[in-house]
């Protein structure tokens, strides 16, 4: 029985480490996107938050990007998508993450 407990703990630590790696990679992706975010002049002073869902390959290629939750302002939504697209390619996945793509959800705020 003690061997089973050790295995479960080891699996939990492995999952925790993968979660840490994914969180760090997501933070690096968010930083790149935020640096490329610009307020669109055609938003005419509107403020809002856009939630964008993006899928990134293990090599850092942007596979998909979409508005998951609109700000209610088309210009802000499009600015968020442009920021994601211009930030690509992203850093490759850190060693230790499973091969394949990962999906991230970013909430981007626009203030004027």
N, C-alpha and C positions, 0 to 999 in steps of 0.2 A: 504493500500500500504506500509506503514512503516513496517508492520509485514513481508511482503515479502522481503524487503531489509535486515532486520535483519536475516532472515532465510538464505538468500544467503550469507551474510557475515559469518554467523556461519558455513555454509558448507565449505566456502573457508578456514576459519581458521582450520577446522577439516582436510581438505585435506593438508594444509600446515604443520600441526602437523604430519600427517602420512608421508609426504615427509621427514620431519626432522628425524623421527624415522627410516625410511628406509635408509636414507643417513648415519646416525650414525651406523646402523647395517652393512651397506656395507663397511664403513671405518674399522670397527672391523674385518670383513672378509678379507679385503685387507691387513691389518696389519699382520694377521696370515699367509696369503699366502706369502707375501714379506719376512717374517722371515724364511720361509722354502725354498726360492728360492736359488738355487746354480747354478753357471756357469758350464755347462757340459764340461768335458775335450775333448770329441769328437767333439765339435763345432770348435775346432782348431783356436781360436782367432777371430771368427766371432762376430759381434755385430748386434743387431737387436731388434725389438719390436714385441711381440706376443700379440694378443688380444684373451683372453679366455672368453668364456661365461659359467657361472656356475649357476646351479639351486640348491637352498638350501631350505629344508623344514623348517617349523616354529620351529621345535625342534632342528635345526642345522645340520641335516644329509645332506650330499652331495648327491643329486639325479642325477645330470648329470654334465659333464664337457666336453667341446669341444673347439677346436681352431676355433675361429670366423674369425680371419685374421692371416695368417701365417707370420712369420718373413722372410720366404724364406730359412730358415735353419732348417731342420728336428730335429736336436739335440736341438736347442733352443726351438722349439715348444714342444718337448717331455719334456724338463726340466720344462717348464711352467705348463704343465699338471701334472707332478709329484709333483710340489710345491702345486698345488691345492689339489691333492689327499692326500698328507701327512699332510696338514693343517686341514683336516676334522677329527672329526666333528667340526663344527663351533659353536659359541655362539647361543643360541636360539633367536628367534625374540623377540624384546622388546614388552612388554605389550602395547596394543593399535594398533598394526598392525593387519590387517585382517588375519584370519587363512589361512593356505595354504602356498604354496611355493612361493619363489621370485627368479627372475632371475637377475643376476648381470653380467656386462661386465667389465673385468679388462684388462688394457693394461700394460704389463710387459716388461720392458726394460732389455736387457742383454748387458753389455759392457765388453770388455776385454782389 
